[in-house]
């Protein structure tokens, strides 16, 4: 029974590390945050919430691949 419980720890651990990496990268790069309002002209319209989710999910996938040692391809 202990062997079965320990078997899933490696995968869960990688997922936790990838999630922490995602949080760090997203906070540092401002991924998933709406653009701050500014005066004057703006180049693009604000992104929609579903686009934010898509960006975060793609970033999580890349983080998980990096943690697992796989080469991230685009």
Backbone bond lengths (Angstrom), bond angles and torsions (degrees), N, CA, C in turn:
res aa  C-N    CA-C-N  psi(-1)  N-CA   C-N-CA  omega(-1)  CA-C   N-CA-C  phi
1 X - - - 1.440 - - 1.535 111.13 -
2 X 1.329 117.16 -41.70 1.460 120.32 178.94 1.522 111.64 -63.50
3 X 1.333 116.17 -34.60 1.459 119.59 178.88 1.522 110.95 -63.99
4 X 1.326 117.80 -37.09 1.457 120.65 178.43 1.522 111.03 -69.53
5 X 1.311 117.57 -39.77 1.466 120.32 178.71 1.517 111.14 -66.68
6 X 1.314 117.56 -37.78 1.455 121.57 -179.75 1.517 112.70 -74.30
7 X 1.333 117.09 -23.61 1.460 120.62 -177.44 1.519 111.72 -64.54
8 X 1.314 118.20 -35.97 1.453 121.08 -177.70 1.515 114.24 -83.03
9 X 1.320 117.76 -9.04 1.462 119.87 -176.48 1.522 112.49 -66.91
10 X 1.319 117.71 -36.59 1.453 119.94 -178.87 1.519 111.82 -63.08
11 X 1.325 117.43 -46.30 1.462 121.20 -179.73 1.523 110.48 -66.90
12 X 1.309 117.06 -42.65 1.462 119.94 179.77 1.518 110.28 -65.82
13 X 1.290 116.70 -38.55 1.459 120.75 179.26 1.528 109.90 -62.13
14 X 1.322 117.71 -43.82 1.465 120.50 178.12 1.527 110.60 -62.30
15 X 1.324 116.62 -39.26 1.457 120.01 179.19 1.526 110.78 -65.44
16 X 1.330 116.92 -40.32 1.462 120.37 178.30 1.519 111.49 -64.38
17 X 1.320 116.13 -43.03 1.462 120.48 178.87 1.524 110.08 -64.05
18 X 1.326 116.95 -42.52 1.464 120.96 178.91 1.522 110.64 -63.27
19 X 1.332 117.30 -38.14 1.458 120.47 178.26 1.525 110.96 -66.09
20 X 1.324 117.27 -41.62 1.459 120.37 176.76 1.523 111.14 -63.32
21 X 1.329 116.41 -40.71 1.465 120.93 177.27 1.520 110.75 -63.50
22 X 1.332 116.49 -41.44 1.463 121.06 177.01 1.521 110.77 -59.26
23 X 1.323 116.63 -46.55 1.474 120.51 179.87 1.513 110.80 -59.82
24 X 1.336 116.79 -43.64 1.458 120.61 -179.67 1.528 111.37 -64.04
25 X 1.325 116.62 -49.82 1.471 120.56 -177.39 1.525 110.39 -64.51
26 X 1.331 116.77 -43.75 1.467 120.21 -178.64 1.522 111.05 -63.46
27 X 1.327 117.14 -41.31 1.462 119.92 179.67 1.527 111.42 -69.09
28 X 1.317 116.27 -39.21 1.464 120.60 -178.77 1.522 111.95 -70.05
29 X 1.328 116.31 -43.46 1.461 120.82 -175.80 1.523 113.26 -92.32
30 X 1.334 117.34 -8.17 1.462 120.19 -179.64 1.516 113.06 73.82
31 X 1.327 117.22 23.93 1.465 121.44 179.45 1.523 108.75 -72.26
32 X 1.318 116.17 134.04 1.453 120.20 177.23 1.510 114.43 86.70
33 X 1.314 117.14 -1.16 1.460 119.98 177.85 1.518 109.14 -99.78
34 X 1.318 117.13 142.30 1.461 118.62 176.84 1.523 110.46 -66.92
35 X 1.302 115.76 151.02 1.455 120.26 179.34 1.519 109.70 -66.48
36 X 1.310 115.47 140.71 1.460 120.70 179.35 1.522 109.29 -72.01
37 X 1.317 116.90 138.83 1.458 118.67 178.72 1.530 110.28 -65.60
38 X 1.302 115.09 143.33 1.456 119.50 179.18 1.517 109.12 -140.78
39 X 1.295 115.92 159.35 1.458 120.28 178.02 1.513 109.28 -85.12
40 X 1.291 115.66 155.99 1.453 119.74 178.71 1.506 112.06 91.07
41 X 1.304 115.33 -158.49 1.452 121.12 -177.36 1.521 110.48 -83.59
42 X 1.307 115.99 145.42 1.459 120.84 174.04 1.512 108.48 -118.20
43 X 1.326 116.05 144.55 1.454 121.05 -176.68 1.510 113.76 -74.34
44 X 1.322 117.57 -38.16 1.452 120.45 -176.45 1.513 109.71 -135.49
45 X 1.303 114.90 158.32 1.458 120.17 175.49 1.525 108.70 -74.97
46 X 1.322 117.12 159.60 1.455 121.42 179.22 1.516 111.32 -63.26
47 X 1.305 115.72 149.98 1.453 119.01 179.55 1.520 109.95 -82.09
48 X 1.303 115.37 151.98 1.454 121.89 -177.92 1.523 109.72 -83.24
49 X 1.329 117.51 157.08 1.471 120.00 179.55 1.524 113.81 -56.99
50 X 1.333 117.48 -37.05 1.463 118.35 -179.96 1.525 111.72 -67.88
51 X 1.339 117.14 -28.14 1.455 120.41 175.64 1.527 110.30 -70.94
52 X 1.332 116.65 -35.46 1.468 120.94 176.43 1.527 109.78 -63.18
53 X 1.322 115.97 -43.98 1.462 120.80 179.95 1.521 110.11 -62.72
54 X 1.310 116.66 -43.72 1.462 120.92 179.16 1.520 110.75 -61.00
55 X 1.327 117.36 -43.60 1.458 121.30 178.30 1.523 111.02 -61.03
56 X 1.321 116.78 -44.16 1.464 120.51 -178.33 1.524 111.51 -67.43
57 X 1.337 117.54 -39.35 1.462 120.09 178.61 1.532 111.36 -66.26
58 X 1.322 117.07 -40.23 1.459 120.32 177.06 1.521 110.64 -64.57
59 X 1.333 116.26 -40.87 1.453 120.64 178.88 1.522 110.69 -65.22
60 X 1.331 117.45 -40.10 1.467 120.48 177.57 1.522 110.95 -61.80
61 X 1.317 117.18 -42.59 1.460 120.85 177.99 1.520 111.57 -60.54
62 X 1.313 116.47 -41.28 1.463 120.52 178.15 1.528 111.26 -67.41
63 X 1.337 116.49 -38.47 1.466 120.69 178.14 1.526 110.39 -64.83
64 X 1.327 116.88 -42.88 1.460 120.84 -179.35 1.526 110.43 -64.13
65 X 1.316 117.32 -41.62 1.464 120.30 177.50 1.522 110.74 -63.16
66 X 1.324 117.16 -39.21 1.462 120.68 179.01 1.521 110.87 -64.93
67 X 1.316 117.11 -41.29 1.462 121.18 179.99 1.531 110.28 -66.77
68 X 1.309 116.98 -38.78 1.463 121.07 -178.42 1.527 111.78 -79.21
69 X 1.326 117.05 -6.01 1.463 120.31 177.06 1.508 114.24 84.93
70 X 1.328 116.91 11.47 1.457 120.01 177.85 1.521 108.62 -84.67
71 X 1.313 115.14 151.21 1.456 119.31 177.16 1.516 109.28 -77.37
72 X 1.323 116.08 124.42 1.459 120.57 179.04 1.517 109.25 -77.97
73 X 1.321 116.10 122.78 1.462 120.69 176.52 1.505 108.28 -113.46
74 X 1.285 115.91 149.57 1.464 120.38 -177.71 1.470 112.17 -103.45
